[in-house]
Amino acid sequence: MENNSYDKEVAGVEHSSPLEDRVVNPSVVENRYAGFWMRFWAYLLDIIVVGSINGIIVKPIFKAFDFAQVDQLFSPFWFITALTFYGYFILMTKFFGQTLGKMVFGLKVVSLNGTPLSWSVVLFREGIGRYISKTVLFIGYIVVAFLPKKQGAHDYFAETAVVHEIK
């Protein structure tokens, strides 16, 4: 008698297909971690998006209300543009698991333990972690090229990684 359910049962052990493993149990699939250059280009695109938001929305509002557009630390203009920067990364990562730059390059932020990204993880990764990564000569980003899971400092502390999306 021919066994038509070979994919489901082999030698008395039930198995699922590779496609089911990807959909049902993402921890079964081995992640392809995104390297430095792929993440760099995605980040560059995100900076262009944030700069565009600031140029199209924030600057005209400041100009319309005749507020000074002084780019000094802790000025109102600096505060609003920083809020736009961090807000963009926090909201996009929480609601989509990726920013527009990551979407274009097919990248996604995932939790290393396989759980959905919580608000605390996203706030830490994108807020505090990103600030730490940028502070000292961008070393927190440069380490992506050298770590096995291609994690930046903000990924490492938040226990996340950036992976190539499964298509």
MODELLER restraints for C-alpha pairs under 7 A, 6 or more apart:
rsr = mdl.restraints
at = mdl.atoms
rsr.add(forms.Gaussian(group=physical.xy_distance, feature=features.Distance(at['CA:7:A'], at['CA:15:A']), mean=6.57, stdev=0.5))
rsr.add(forms.Gaussian(group=physical.xy_distance, feature=features.Distance(at['CA:7:A'], at['CA:16:A']), mean=6.68, stdev=0.5))
rsr.add(forms.Gaussian(group=physical.xy_distance, feature=features.Distance(at['CA:7:A'], at['CA:17:A']), mean=6.29, stdev=0.5))
rsr.add(forms.Gaussian(group=physical.xy_distance, feature=features.Distance(at['CA:8:A'], at['CA:14:A']), mean=5.37, stdev=0.5))
rsr.add(forms.Gaussian(group=physical.xy_distance, feature=features.Distance(at['CA:8:A'], at['CA:15:A']), mean=4.86, stdev=0.5))
rsr.add(forms.Gaussian(group=physical.xy_distance, feature=features.Distance(at['CA:8:A'], at['CA:16:A']), mean=5.59, stdev=0.5))
rsr.add(forms.Gaussian(group=physical.xy_distance, feature=features.Distance(at['CA:9:A'], at['CA:15:A']), mean=5.74, stdev=0.5))
rsr.add(forms.Gaussian(group=physical.xy_distance, feature=features.Distance(at['CA:21:A'], at['CA:28:A']), mean=6.13, stdev=0.5))
rsr.add(forms.Gaussian(group=physical.xy_distance, feature=features.Distance(at['CA:21:A'], at['CA:29:A']), mean=6.85, stdev=0.5))
rsr.add(forms.Gaussian(group=physical.xy_distance, feature=features.Distance(at['CA:22:A'], at['CA:29:A']), mean=5.97, stdev=0.5))
rsr.add(forms.Gaussian(group=physical.xy_distance, feature=features.Distance(at['CA:27:A'], at['CA:114:A']), mean=6.15, stdev=0.5))
rsr.add(forms.Gaussian(group=physical.xy_distance, feature=features.Distance(at['CA:31:A'], at['CA:163:A']), mean=6.23, stdev=0.5))
rsr.add(forms.Gaussian(group=physical.xy_distance, feature=features.Distance(at['CA:32:A'], at['CA:163:A']), mean=5.49, stdev=0.5))
rsr.add(forms.Gaussian(group=physical.xy_distance, feature=features.Distance(at['CA:32:A'], at['CA:164:A']), mean=5.64, stdev=0.5))
rsr.add(forms.Gaussian(group=physical.xy_distance, feature=features.Distance(at['CA:33:A'], at['CA:149:A']), mean=5.98, stdev=0.5))
rsr.add(forms.Gaussian(group=physical.xy_distance, feature=features.Distance(at['CA:33:A'], at['CA:150:A']), mean=6.10, stdev=0.5))
rsr.add(forms.Gaussian(group=physical.xy_distance, feature=features.Distance(at['CA:33:A'], at['CA:162:A']), mean=5.96, stdev=0.5))
rsr.add(forms.Gaussian(group=physical.xy_distance, feature=features.Distance(at['CA:33:A'], at['CA:163:A']), mean=4.29, stdev=0.5))
rsr.add(forms.Gaussian(group=physical.xy_distance, feature=features.Distance(at['CA:33:A'], at['CA:164:A']), mean=6.23, stdev=0.5))
rsr.add(forms.Gaussian(group=physical.xy_distance, feature=features.Distance(at['CA:34:A'], at['CA:150:A']), mean=6.46, stdev=0.5))
rsr.add(forms.Gaussian(group=physical.xy_distance, feature=features.Distance(at['CA:34:A'], at['CA:162:A']), mean=5.65, stdev=0.5))
rsr.add(forms.Gaussian(group=physical.xy_distance, feature=features.Distance(at['CA:34:A'], at['CA:163:A']), mean=4.98, stdev=0.5))
rsr.add(forms.Gaussian(group=physical.xy_distance, feature=features.Distance(at['CA:34:A'], at['CA:164:A']), mean=5.90, stdev=0.5))
rsr.add(forms.Gaussian(group=physical.xy_distance, feature=features.Distance(at['CA:35:A'], at['CA:144:A']), mean=6.67, stdev=0.5))
rsr.add(forms.Gaussian(group=physical.xy_distance, feature=features.Distance(at['CA:35:A'], at['CA:145:A']), mean=6.37, stdev=0.5))
rsr.add(forms.Gaussian(group=physical.xy_distance, feature=features.Distance(at['CA:35:A'], at['CA:150:A']), mean=5.70, stdev=0.5))
rsr.add(forms.Gaussian(group=physical.xy_distance, feature=features.Distance(at['CA:36:A'], at['CA:144:A']), mean=5.46, stdev=0.5))
rsr.add(forms.Gaussian(group=physical.xy_distance, feature=features.Distance(at['CA:36:A'], at['CA:145:A']), mean=5.12, stdev=0.5))
rsr.add(forms.Gaussian(group=physical.xy_distance, feature=features.Distance(at['CA:42:A'], at['CA:101:A']), mean=4.13, stdev=0.5))
rsr.add(forms.Gaussian(group=physical.xy_distance, feature=features.Distance(at['CA:42:A'], at['CA:102:A']), mean=5.22, stdev=0.5))
rsr.add(forms.Gaussian(group=physical.xy_distance, feature=features.Distance(at['CA:42:A'], at['CA:105:A']), mean=6.41, stdev=0.5))
rsr.add(forms.Gaussian(group=physical.xy_distance, feature=features.Distance(at['CA:43:A'], at['CA:101:A']), mean=6.13, stdev=0.5))
rsr.add(forms.Gaussian(group=physical.xy_distance, feature=features.Distance(at['CA:45:A'], at['CA:101:A']), mean=5.12, stdev=0.5))
rsr.add(forms.Gaussian(group=physical.xy_distance, feature=features.Distance(at['CA:46:A'], at['CA:100:A']), mean=6.42, stdev=0.5))
rsr.add(forms.Gaussian(group=physical.xy_distance, feature=features.Distance(at['CA:46:A'], at['CA:101:A']), mean=5.09, stdev=0.5))
rsr.add(forms.Gaussian(group=physical.xy_distance, feature=features.Distance(at['CA:50:A'], at['CA:84:A']), mean=6.97, stdev=0.5))
rsr.add(forms.Gaussian(group=physical.xy_distance, feature=features.Distance(at['CA:50:A'], at['CA:85:A']), mean=5.99, stdev=0.5))
rsr.add(forms.Gaussian(group=physical.xy_distance, feature=features.Distance(at['CA:54:A'], at['CA:81:A']), mean=6.38, stdev=0.5))
rsr.add(forms.Gaussian(group=physical.xy_distance, feature=features.Distance(at['CA:62:A'], at['CA:68:A']), mean=6.92, stdev=0.5))
rsr.add(forms.Gaussian(group=physical.xy_distance, feature=features.Distance(at['CA:62:A'], at['CA:69:A']), mean=6.76, stdev=0.5))
rsr.add(forms.Gaussian(group=physical.xy_distance, feature=features.Distance(at['CA:69:A'], at['CA:77:A']), mean=5.54, stdev=0.5))
rsr.add(forms.Gaussian(group=physical.xy_distance, feature=features.Distance(at['CA:70:A'], at['CA:77:A']), mean=6.31, stdev=0.5))
rsr.add(forms.Gaussian(group=physical.xy_distance, feature=features.Distance(at['CA:71:A'], at['CA:77:A']), mean=6.36, stdev=0.5))
rsr.add(forms.Gaussian(group=physical.xy_distance, feature=features.Distance(at['CA:71:A'], at['CA:78:A']), mean=5.49, stdev=0.5))
rsr.add(forms.Gaussian(group=physical.xy_distance, feature=features.Distance(at['CA:72:A'], at['CA:78:A']), mean=6.39, stdev=0.5))
rsr.add(forms.Gaussian(group=physical.xy_distance, feature=features.Distance(at['CA:86:A'], at['CA:126:A']), mean=6.89, stdev=0.5))
rsr.add(forms.Gaussian(group=physical.xy_distance, feature=features.Distance(at['CA:86:A'], at['CA:127:A']), mean=6.24, stdev=0.5))
rsr.add(forms.Gaussian(group=physical.xy_distance, feature=features.Distance(at['CA:89:A'], at['CA:99:A']), mean=6.56, stdev=0.5))
rsr.add(forms.Gaussian(group=physical.xy_distance, feature=features.Distance(at['CA:89:A'], at['CA:126:A']), mean=6.14, stdev=0.5))
rsr.add(forms.Gaussian(group=physical.xy_distance, feature=features.Distance(at['CA:90:A'], at['CA:122:A']), mean=6.20, stdev=0.5))
rsr.add(forms.Gaussian(group=physical.xy_distance, feature=features.Distance(at['CA:90:A'], at['CA:123:A']), mean=6.29, stdev=0.5))
rsr.add(forms.Gaussian(group=physical.xy_distance, feature=features.Distance(at['CA:90:A'], at['CA:126:A']), mean=5.56, stdev=0.5))
rsr.add(forms.Gaussian(group=physical.xy_distance, feature=features.Distance(at['CA:92:A'], at['CA:98:A']), mean=5.94, stdev=0.5))
rsr.add(forms.Gaussian(group=physical.xy_distance, feature=features.Distance(at['CA:92:A'], at['CA:99:A']), mean=5.16, stdev=0.5))
rsr.add(forms.Gaussian(group=physical.xy_distance, feature=features.Distance(at['CA:93:A'], at['CA:99:A']), mean=5.99, stdev=0.5))
rsr.add(forms.Gaussian(group=physical.xy_distance, feature=features.Distance(at['CA:93:A'], at['CA:122:A']), mean=6.84, stdev=0.5))
rsr.add(forms.Gaussian(group=physical.xy_distance, feature=features.Distance(at['CA:94:A'], at['CA:117:A']), mean=6.59, stdev=0.5))
rsr.add(forms.Gaussian(group=physical.xy_distance, feature=features.Distance(at['CA:94:A'], at['CA:119:A']), mean=6.81, stdev=0.5))
rsr.add(forms.Gaussian(group=physical.xy_distance, feature=features.Distance(at['CA:94:A'], at['CA:122:A']), mean=6.12, stdev=0.5))
rsr.add(forms.Gaussian(group=physical.xy_distance, feature=features.Distance(at['CA:97:A'], at['CA:108:A']), mean=5.75, stdev=0.5))
rsr.add(forms.Gaussian(group=physical.xy_distance, feature=features.Distance(at['CA:97:A'], at['CA:109:A']), mean=5.36, stdev=0.5))
rsr.add(forms.Gaussian(group=physical.xy_distance, feature=features.Distance(at['CA:98:A'], at['CA:107:A']), mean=6.94, stdev=0.5))
rsr.add(forms.Gaussian(group=physical.xy_distance, feature=features.Distance(at['CA:98:A'], at['CA:108:A']), mean=5.02, stdev=0.5))
rsr.add(forms.Gaussian(group=physical.xy_distance, feature=features.Distance(at['CA:98:A'], at['CA:109:A']), mean=5.97, stdev=0.5))
rsr.add(forms.Gaussian(group=physical.xy_distance, feature=features.Distance(at['CA:102:A'], at['CA:108:A']), mean=6.32, stdev=0.5))
rsr.add(forms.Gaussian(group=physical.xy_distance, feature=features.Distance(at['CA:106:A'], at['CA:164:A']), mean=5.78, stdev=0.5))
rsr.add(forms.Gaussian(group=physical.xy_distance, feature=features.Distance(at['CA:106:A'], at['CA:165:A']), mean=5.47, stdev=0.5))
rsr.add(forms.Gaussian(group=physical.xy_distance, feature=features.Distance(at['CA:107:A'], at['CA:162:A']), mean=6.42, stdev=0.5))
rsr.add(forms.Gaussian(group=physical.xy_distance, feature=features.Distance(at['CA:107:A'], at['CA:163:A']), mean=5.52, stdev=0.5))
rsr.add(forms.Gaussian(group=physical.xy_distance, feature=features.Distance(at['CA:107:A'], at['CA:164:A']), mean=4.55, stdev=0.5))
rsr.add(forms.Gaussian(group=physical.xy_distance, feature=features.Distance(at['CA:107:A'], at['CA:165:A']), mean=5.43, stdev=0.5))
rsr.add(forms.Gaussian(group=physical.xy_distance, feature=features.Distance(at['CA:108:A'], at['CA:162:A']), mean=5.42, stdev=0.5))
rsr.add(forms.Gaussian(group=physical.xy_distance, feature=features.Distance(at['CA:108:A'], at['CA:163:A']), mean=5.43, stdev=0.5))
rsr.add(forms.Gaussian(group=physical.xy_distance, feature=features.Distance(at['CA:108:A'], at['CA:164:A']), mean=6.32, stdev=0.5))
rsr.add(forms.Gaussian(group=physical.xy_distance, feature=features.Distance(at['CA:108:A'], at['CA:165:A']), mean=6.07, stdev=0.5))
rsr.add(forms.Gaussian(group=physical.xy_distance, feature=features.Distance(at['CA:109:A'], at['CA:160:A']), mean=6.73, stdev=0.5))
rsr.add(forms.Gaussian(group=physical.xy_distance, feature=features.Distance(at['CA:109:A'], at['CA:161:A']), mean=5.72, stdev=0.5))
rsr.add(forms.Gaussian(group=physical.xy_distance, feature=features.Distance(at['CA:109:A'], at['CA:162:A']), mean=4.45, stdev=0.5))
rsr.add(forms.Gaussian(group=physical.xy_distance, feature=features.Distance(at['CA:109:A'], at['CA:163:A']), mean=6.42, stdev=0.5))
rsr.add(forms.Gaussian(group=physical.xy_distance, feature=features.Distance(at['CA:110:A'], at['CA:117:A']), mean=6.98, stdev=0.5))
rsr.add(forms.Gaussian(group=physical.xy_distance, feature=features.Distance(at['CA:110:A'], at['CA:160:A']), mean=5.53, stdev=0.5))
rsr.add(forms.Gaussian(group=physical.xy_distance, feature=features.Distance(at['CA:110:A'], at['CA:161:A']), mean=5.52, stdev=0.5))
rsr.add(forms.Gaussian(group=physical.xy_distance, feature=features.Distance(at['CA:110:A'], at['CA:162:A']), mean=6.21, stdev=0.5))
rsr.add(forms.Gaussian(group=physical.xy_distance, feature=features.Distance(at['CA:111:A'], at['CA:117:A']), mean=6.18, stdev=0.5))
rsr.add(forms.Gaussian(group=physical.xy_distance, feature=features.Distance(at['CA:111:A'], at['CA:159:A']), mean=6.20, stdev=0.5))
rsr.add(forms.Gaussian(group=physical.xy_distance, feature=features.Distance(at['CA:111:A'], at['CA:160:A']), mean=4.34, stdev=0.5))
rsr.add(forms.Gaussian(group=physical.xy_distance, feature=features.Distance(at['CA:111:A'], at['CA:161:A']), mean=6.47, stdev=0.5))
rsr.add(forms.Gaussian(group=physical.xy_distance, feature=features.Distance(at['CA:112:A'], at['CA:159:A']), mean=5.69, stdev=0.5))
rsr.add(forms.Gaussian(group=physical.xy_distance, feature=features.Distance(at['CA:112:A'], at['CA:160:A']), mean=5.14, stdev=0.5))
rsr.add(forms.Gaussian(group=physical.xy_distance, feature=features.Distance(at['CA:112:A'], at['CA:161:A']), mean=6.56, stdev=0.5))
rsr.add(forms.Gaussian(group=physical.xy_distance, feature=features.Distance(at['CA:121:A'], at['CA:158:A']), mean=5.88, stdev=0.5))
rsr.add(forms.Gaussian(group=physical.xy_distance, feature=features.Distance(at['CA:124:A'], at['CA:158:A']), mean=6.55, stdev=0.5))
rsr.add(forms.Gaussian(group=physical.xy_distance, feature=features.Distance(at['CA:125:A'], at['CA:154:A']), mean=5.13, stdev=0.5))
rsr.add(forms.Gaussian(group=physical.xy_distance, feature=features.Distance(at['CA:125:A'], at['CA:155:A']), mean=6.34, stdev=0.5))
rsr.add(forms.Gaussian(group=physical.xy_distance, feature=features.Distance(at['CA:125:A'], at['CA:158:A']), mean=5.45, stdev=0.5))
rsr.add(forms.Gaussian(group=physical.xy_distance, feature=features.Distance(at['CA:129:A'], at['CA:153:A']), mean=6.77, stdev=0.5))
rsr.add(forms.Gaussian(group=physical.xy_distance, feature=features.Distance(at['CA:129:A'], at['CA:154:A']), mean=4.02, stdev=0.5))
rsr.add(forms.Gaussian(group=physical.xy_distance, feature=features.Distance(at['CA:130:A'], at['CA:154:A']), mean=5.57, stdev=0.5))
rsr.add(forms.Gaussian(group=physical.xy_distance, feature=features.Distance(at['CA:132:A'], at['CA:140:A']), mean=6.97, stdev=0.5))
rsr.add(forms.Gaussian(group=physical.xy_distance, feature=features.Distance(at['CA:133:A'], at['CA:139:A']), mean=6.35, stdev=0.5))
rsr.add(forms.Gaussian(group=physical.xy_distance, feature=features.Distance(at['CA:133:A'], at['CA:140:A']), mean=3.77, stdev=0.5))
rsr.add(forms.Gaussian(group=physical.xy_distance, feature=features.Distance(at['CA:133:A'], at['CA:141:A']), mean=5.85, stdev=0.5))
rsr.add(forms.Gaussian(group=physical.xy_distance, feature=features.Distance(at['CA:133:A'], at['CA:153:A']), mean=5.79, stdev=0.5))
rsr.add(forms.Gaussian(group=physical.xy_distance, feature=features.Distance(at['CA:133:A'], at['CA:154:A']), mean=6.23, stdev=0.5))
rsr.add(forms.Gaussian(group=physical.xy_distance, feature=features.Distance(at['CA:134:A'], at['CA:140:A']), mean=6.46, stdev=0.5))
rsr.add(forms.Gaussian(group=physical.xy_distance, feature=features.Distance(at['CA:140:A'], at['CA:152:A']), mean=5.42, stdev=0.5))
rsr.add(forms.Gaussian(group=physical.xy_distance, feature=features.Distance(at['CA:140:A'], at['CA:153:A']), mean=4.61, stdev=0.5))
rsr.add(forms.Gaussian(group=physical.xy_distance, feature=features.Distance(at['CA:141:A'], at['CA:152:A']), mean=4.96, stdev=0.5))
rsr.add(forms.Gaussian(group=physical.xy_distance, feature=features.Distance(at['CA:141:A'], at['CA:153:A']), mean=6.67, stdev=0.5))
rsr.add(forms.Gaussian(group=physical.xy_distance, feature=features.Distance(at['CA:143:A'], at['CA:152:A']), mean=5.79, stdev=0.5))
rsr.add(forms.Gaussian(group=physical.xy_distance, feature=features.Distance(at['CA:144:A'], at['CA:150:A']), mean=4.48, stdev=0.5))
rsr.add(forms.Gaussian(group=physical.xy_distance, feature=features.Distance(at['CA:144:A'], at['CA:151:A']), mean=4.92, stdev=0.5))
rsr.add(forms.Gaussian(group=physical.xy_distance, feature=features.Distance(at['CA:144:A'], at['CA:152:A']), mean=4.87, stdev=0.5))
rsr.add(forms.Gaussian(group=physical.xy_distance, feature=features.Distance(at['CA:149:A'], at['CA:161:A']), mean=6.94, stdev=0.5))
rsr.add(forms.Gaussian(group=physical.xy_distance, feature=features.Distance(at['CA:151:A'], at['CA:161:A']), mean=5.71, stdev=0.5))
rsr.add(forms.Gaussian(group=physical.xy_distance, feature=features.Distance(at['CA:155:A'], at['CA:161:A']), mean=5.65, stdev=0.5))
